[in-house]
Amino acid sequence: MHCSLFCKRTAALGLALIMMLSCFVIGVSAEDTQKDAAAEQEEFDVLADGYYRIHNLATDLYLDSYDLRYDANGPAYLDRATGQNGQDFFISRNADGTYTLVGKSDGAKYAVSHATGTHLTKSAKRGETESFDIVRLSEEAYALLPAFTENSLLSVSASDLKTYHGFTHVTLSTYNDQPSQLWAFEPVPVTGISLAYTATRVKLWTLGTFYAAAAPYPVTAVPMKWTSDNESVLMIDDTGAYCTVGVGKAKVTVTCGKYSASCVVEVHDEDAFAFFSQHNIGGSYWNGTALSNIYFSYGGTKRYAVDRYNRNGDWMDEGCALTSHAMVLRNLGATMTDGYDFRSGQNGNLPADPYTVSLANTGNTGARTAKATLYGNPVLVNHNLIATRFNVDGKALTVTQYYYPSLKQIKEALDKHPEGVVVGMQNAYNGSHYFLFTECLNPGEKNPYNFKFRVCDPAAYDLYLGDNVPFEQCYSYRSLYYRYSHISCMMVWDVVE
């Protein structure tokens, strides 16, 4: 840590106080007291991960940076409090104790860098030149020191220079106890909270995790409290991890400051299925409304998803196969091994829903903002690519496709795979469409041609037309004229034991 100037001064005073106090503490050694005091000091010194505005105490101005469309180098400067996202930085502590500062402007793509050795710029890298030491000097004042530099006391400082646009310039200079080198880190206040992943219909004796996003930033680096109003049905801990222990309903609530969000979870003692709609992205168990500004580019750029029908206006209008596979993966408890989801601020271990399956399907790792363009066709399903990006408790997945299966074969597949099988149909009116078949309703029927099934129909906007309903009641049967005679293929997922 490059803070010898501060550490020598505070360590001498701290050690003297520890030795004095230890003389009056009976049965506690000076060494133990020293360790306890060091631990308390460490906790006091560490800046918690989260969004901050960085305030210069000498000038009463805030650290800011140009959007790259104005200046290719994106140099940092100081400006009055504007409320614009150029002054908001997500600060996270690295494993080595240094910190990385990522500005919210430019889609949160760039970290603050001290690579020039003279001033701060933006960088797409995350390395030594993007690492800083943040040293607490008092209750409010910090020094911001570039890490891994030859001059261990190089400090971020306000200067008397002006930028081309007339703003106060930020420089790097040797620390000399000047007020221009003192900074306050002011947490950006939370203005709301929403559930990022929900599971409103789950099976008894299952484990899972809820995630929430604290506005204005989709990050989890703020204190949250999770509660269940019926712990005889569902128990949940402070991290959002839950287990179901009884049949019934429980209201799950997450609270952050004065804000809260809730959902009702229904626990069944039968096989339960998540329902994802390709058209109802806000009310079918997945948070797709946060994705309304995400664009995928593949032979043309289109929005990823919109609520209700939007023929040819968004990718998910054609995403029935992808949505059906997402339901199977969620029912299996599969998670995406690597990737980032800005809705929850979560890196890796992402629960399956249409968006995370889209990321796997296209080879993307995810966007950090809703105002982003990702590449690849999200709905032209590559089964093997999806399988390599998901696992179940560390176990690999495989998927097998069967062409023109009989109703008997579908029933036999469901006997082995209660999580559901994906069935494709094709008719002359609407082309191909995919469903999740979840249950055979009359397994004792002697004539296999008369088997009837329950389905999840991703084309349904209203849940009563698609959420695990008899095939003859689903939206695609009633309005799109699909029948059992139109079955063209079946896909079955397996966990590799």
Long-range contacts (C-beta under 8 A, 24 or more apart in sequence): 1-97, 1-133, 1-135, 2-133, 2-145, 2-146, 2-147, 2-149, 2-152, 2-153, 2-154, 3-133, 3-135, 3-143, 3-145, 4-152, 4-153, 5-153, 5-175, 6-135, 6-137, 6-143, 14-41, 44-136, 45-135, 45-136, 46-93, 47-91, 47-93, 47-99, 47-134, 47-136, 47-142, 47-185, 48-221, 49-90, 49-91, 49-92, 49-93, 49-221, 50-90, 50-91, 50-187, 50-188, 50-219, 50-221, 50-222, 51-88, 51-89, 51-90, 51-91, 51-104, 51-187, 51-188, 51-217, 51-219, 51-221, 52-88, 52-89, 52-91, 52-185, 52-186, 52-187, 52-188, 53-81, 53-87, 53-88, 53-89, 53-185, 53-186, 53-188, 54-87, 54-89, 54-144, 54-183, 54-184, 54-185, 54-186, 55-183, 55-184, 55-185, 55-186, 56-158, 56-180, 56-182, 56-183, 57-140, 57-141, 57-179, 57-182, 57-183, 57-184, 58-158, 58-178, 58-179, 58-180, 58-182, 59-158, 59-168, 59-180, 61-158, 61-168, 62-87, 63-87, 63-89, 63-170, 63-183, 64-167, 65-103, 65-105, 65-112, 65-120, 65-122, 67-105, 67-106, 68-106, 68-110, 68-122, 73-121, 73-122, 74-106, 74-110, 74-121, 74-122, 75-119, 75-120, 75-121, 75-163, 75-169, 75-170, 76-112, 76-119, 76-120, 76-121, 76-170, 77-163, 77-167, 77-168, 77-169, 77-170, 78-158, 78-167, 78-168, 78-169, 78-170, 79-167, 79-168, 88-188, 88-217, 90-217, 90-219, 90-221, 91-134, 91-185, 92-221, 94-131, 96-131, 97-133, 98-131, 98-132, 98-133, 98-147, 98-148, 99-131, 99-132, 99-133, 99-134, 100-126, 100-130, 100-131, 100-132, 101-130, 101-132, 104-217, 107-367, 107-368, 107-369, 107-371, 107-372, 108-368, 108-369, 109-368, 114-146, 114-149, 114-154, 114-156, 114-172, 116-172, 117-149, 117-154, 117-172, 118-171, 118-172, 119-169, 119-170, 119-171, 119-172, 120-156, 120-170, 120-172, 132-156, 134-185, 137-182, 140-184, 141-182, 141-183, 141-184, 142-182, 142-183, 142-184, 142-185, 143-175, 143-181, 143-182, 143-183, 144-183, 145-175, 146-172, 155-181, 156-181, 156-183, 157-181, 188-216, 188-217, 190-214, 190-215, 190-216, 190-222, 190-256, 190-257, 190-259, 191-215, 191-216, 191-259, 192-216, 192-259, 193-224, 193-254, 193-255, 193-256, 193-259, 193-260, 193-261, 194-261, 194-287, 194-290, 195-254, 195-261, 195-262, 195-263, 195-287, 196-287, 196-290, 196-341, 196-343, 196-344, 196-346, 197-286, 197-287, 197-343, 197-344, 197-351, 197-353, 198-263, 198-285, 198-286, 198-287, 199-265, 199-274, 199-285, 199-330, 200-263, 200-264, 200-265, 200-266, 200-285, 201-265, 201-266, 201-268, 201-272, 201-273, 201-274, 201-275, 201-285, 201-467, 201-468, 202-244, 202-265, 202-266, 202-267, 202-268, 202-272, 203-244, 203-267, 203-268, 203-269, 203-270, 203-271, 203-272, 204-244, 204-245, 204-246, 204-247, 204-267, 204-268, 204-269, 205-243, 205-244, 205-245, 206-243, 206-244, 206-333, 207-241, 207-242, 207-243, 207-333, 208-241, 208-242, 208-333, 208-351, 209-239, 209-240, 209-241, 209-242, 209-351, 210-236, 210-240, 210-242, 210-252, 210-254, 211-240, 211-343, 211-344, 211-346, 211-351, 212-240, 212-254, 212-256, 212-261, 212-344, 213-290, 213-343, 213-344, 213-345, 214-256, 214-259, 217-345, 218-290, 218-342, 218-343, 218-344, 218-345, 219-345, 220-344, 220-345, 220-346, 221-345, 222-256, 223-256, 224-254, 224-255, 224-256, 225-254, 225-255, 225-256, 226-252, 226-253, 226-254, 226-255, 227-252, 227-253, 227-255, 228-252, 228-253, 229-253, 233-265, 233-267, 234-265, 234-267, 271-418, 271-419, 271-438, 271-439, 272-331, 273-327, 273-331, 273-419, 273-420, 273-436, 273-438, 273-456, 273-468, 274-327, 274-330, 274-331, 275-327, 275-456, 275-463, 275-466, 275-467, 275-468, 276-323, 276-326, 276-327, 276-330, 276-353, 276-354, 276-456, 276-458, 277-323, 277-458, 277-459, 277-460, 277-461, 277-463, 277-466, 278-305, 278-316, 278-317, 278-318, 278-319, 278-320, 278-322, 278-323, 278-354, 278-458, 278-459, 279-307, 279-308, 279-309, 279-316, 279-317, 279-458, 279-459, 279-460, 279-461, 280-307, 280-308, 280-460, 280-461, 280-462, 280-463, 281-305, 281-306, 281-307, 281-316, 282-307, 283-463, 284-463, 284-466, 284-467, 286-353, 286-354, 286-355, 287-343, 287-353, 288-316, 288-353, 288-354, 288-355, 290-342, 290-343, 290-370, 291-343, 291-355, 291-370, 292-370, 293-370, 293-371, 293-372, 294-355, 294-367, 294-370, 294-372, 294-373, 294-374, 295-372, 295-373, 295-374, 296-358, 296-362, 296-373, 296-374, 296-375, 296-376, 296-377, 296-378, 297-373, 297-374, 297-375, 298-375, 298-376, 298-377, 298-378, 298-380, 299-377, 301-373, 304-355, 304-358, 304-374, 304-378, 305-354, 305-355, 308-461, 309-461, 315-358, 315-377, 315-378, 315-379, 316-354, 316-379, 318-379, 319-354, 319-358, 319-378, 319-379, 319-458, 320-433, 320-434, 320-435, 320-458, 320-459, 321-379, 321-381, 321-422, 321-424, 321-434, 322-354, 322-357, 322-358, 322-361, 322-378, 322-379, 322-381, 323-354, 323-434, 323-458, 324-422, 324-434, 324-435, 324-436, 324-456, 324-458, 325-357, 325-381, 325-383, 325-386, 325-399, 325-422, 325-491, 325-493, 326-352, 326-353, 326-354, 326-356, 326-357, 327-420, 327-436, 327-456, 327-458, 328-419, 328-420, 328-421, 328-422, 328-436, 328-493, 329-357, 329-386, 329-390, 329-397, 329-493, 331-419, 331-420, 332-392, 332-397, 332-419, 332-493, 332-495, 333-392, 333-393, 334-390, 334-391, 334-392, 334-397, 335-390, 335-391, 335-392, 336-360, 336-389, 336-390, 337-389, 337-390, 337-391, 338-365, 338-389, 339-364, 339-365, 339-366, 339-389, 340-365, 340-366, 340-367, 340-368, 341-366, 342-366, 342-367, 342-368, 342-369, 342-370, 352-390, 357-386, 357-390, 359-389, 360-385, 360-386, 360-388, 360-389, 360-390, 361-385, 361-386, 383-491, 387-493, 392-495, 395-495, 395-496, 395-497, 396-495, 396-496, 397-493, 397-494, 397-495, 397-496, 398-493, 398-494, 398-496, 399-491, 399-492, 399-493, 399-494, 400-491, 400-492, 400-494, 401-489, 401-490, 401-491, 402-489, 402-490, 402-491, 402-492, 403-488, 403-489, 404-487, 404-488, 404-489, 405-487, 405-489, 405-490, 406-448, 407-448, 407-449, 407-451, 407-453, 407-484, 407-487, 408-448, 408-451, 409-490, 410-437, 410-440, 410-451, 410-453, 410-487, 410-490, 411-440, 411-443, 411-448, 411-451, 411-453, 413-490, 413-492, 414-438, 414-439, 414-440, 414-453, 415-440, 415-443, 417-492, 417-493, 417-494, 419-493, 420-456, 421-490, 421-491, 421-492, 422-490, 422-491, 422-492, 423-455, 423-487, 423-489, 423-490, 423-491, 424-487, 424-488, 424-489, 424-490, 424-491, 425-476, 425-482, 425-483, 425-486, 425-487, 425-488, 426-486, 426-488, 427-480, 427-481, 427-482, 427-483, 427-486, 429-480, 429-481, 430-480, 430-481, 430-482, 432-488, 433-459, 433-476, 433-480, 433-482, 434-458, 435-471, 435-474, 435-476, 438-468, 439-468, 441-470
